[in-house]
Amino acid sequence: MSITFKKQLRKNPQDQAAAGKYYPHLVVWGKPATLDSIAASMKESSSLTEGDIKSVLTNFVKAMRSELYHGHSVNIQDFGVFGLAATSEGSDTKEECQASKIKSVRITFRASSSVRPNLAATRAEDKMDFVDLESQLKSYGLTDSGDDTTNSGTTDSGNTDTGGDSGSTDEEYPME
């Protein structure tokens, strides 16, 4: 299966007067995978029932949450490391630096090298094929009605987003 991208015009947030540049932005198709759909997929390559798999995954999430909330990171071998990170307000002195300065906490994930995407992959199951949305729509006799100038082009860390899911919850789902 191919990964679709669209060409998105983005302005430099540090220099709004500068001309924008086009960046490939990965498109998410359809509905997101759910616990049920993942359990059904895993059932095909396991001796466990779909209910057993759902139970294990549900219990895993509860146990992982407990570990994170007790200040531990969670390292899943060949998958990645989950941890907590905080957004906080800076203090001028060490004494002023208190828990009340923490504004929000989020879960972070650092993928293991075994699951990280590799553009140079040679194995068929690991190889990624990218297809331009405009070309794909033209082949079906359709046109792209999307506005490619609305995204600011930055992620939470302030880095320019050069494609992929930026983690927003209002991501478009072109097809259902």
PyMOL commands that set and color helices and strands:
alter all, ss='L'
color gray80, all
select helices_A, chain A and resi 35-43+50-69+99-101+133-139
alter helices_A, ss='H'
color red, helices_A
select strands_A, chain A and resi 3-10+21-26+74-76+80-88+102-111+130-132
alter strands_A, ss='S'
color yellow, strands_A
deselect
rebuild
show_as cartoon
